[in-house]
Amino acid sequence: MTTLAKVISKAFSDSSTEIADALLKHLLLFYAAVLLVAAMALTYGMDLSPGLF
């Protein structure tokens, strides 16, 4: 978990100007978008109102 936090911190730091860092940032954003779409697809049609919990 700490390693993941360090990678995310490095990817979104303002001092990262190398191409590898830019690629890492784009890959992390793409991965986050894929996870969001997957979560939305899995919960499609479910009643997620506060009354459910």
SVG drawing of the C-alpha trace seen along z (x, -y; Angstrom):
<svg xmlns="http://www.w3.org/2000/svg" viewBox="-35 -22 48 28">
<polyline fill="none" stroke="black" stroke-width="0.4" points="0.0,0.0 2.9,-2.4 4.4,-1.6 1.2,-2.5 1.0,-5.8 4.6,-6.6 3.9,-5.9 0.8,-8.0 2.6,-10.8 5.4,-10.7 3.1,-10.6 1.2,-13.7 4.1,-15.8 4.7,-19.1 8.4,-18.4 8.0,-15.4 8.8,-16.5 10.3,-13.4 8.5,-11.3 8.4,-8.3 6.6,-10.3 4.1,-11.6 3.5,-8.1 3.0,-6.9 0.5,-9.7 -1.5,-8.9 -1.5,-5.2 -2.7,-5.9 -5.5,-8.2 -6.5,-5.6 -6.6,-2.9 -8.7,-5.1 -11.2,-5.7 -11.4,-1.9 -12.1,-1.2 -14.8,-3.9 -16.5,-2.5 -16.3,1.0 -17.8,0.0 -20.6,-1.8 -21.3,1.2 -21.4,3.5 -23.8,1.3 -26.1,0.6 -29.7,1.0 -29.0,1.4 -30.8,-0.6 -27.9,-2.5 -30.1,-5.0 -29.3,-5.7 -32.3,-3.6 -30.6,-0.5 -27.8,-0.8"/>
</svg>
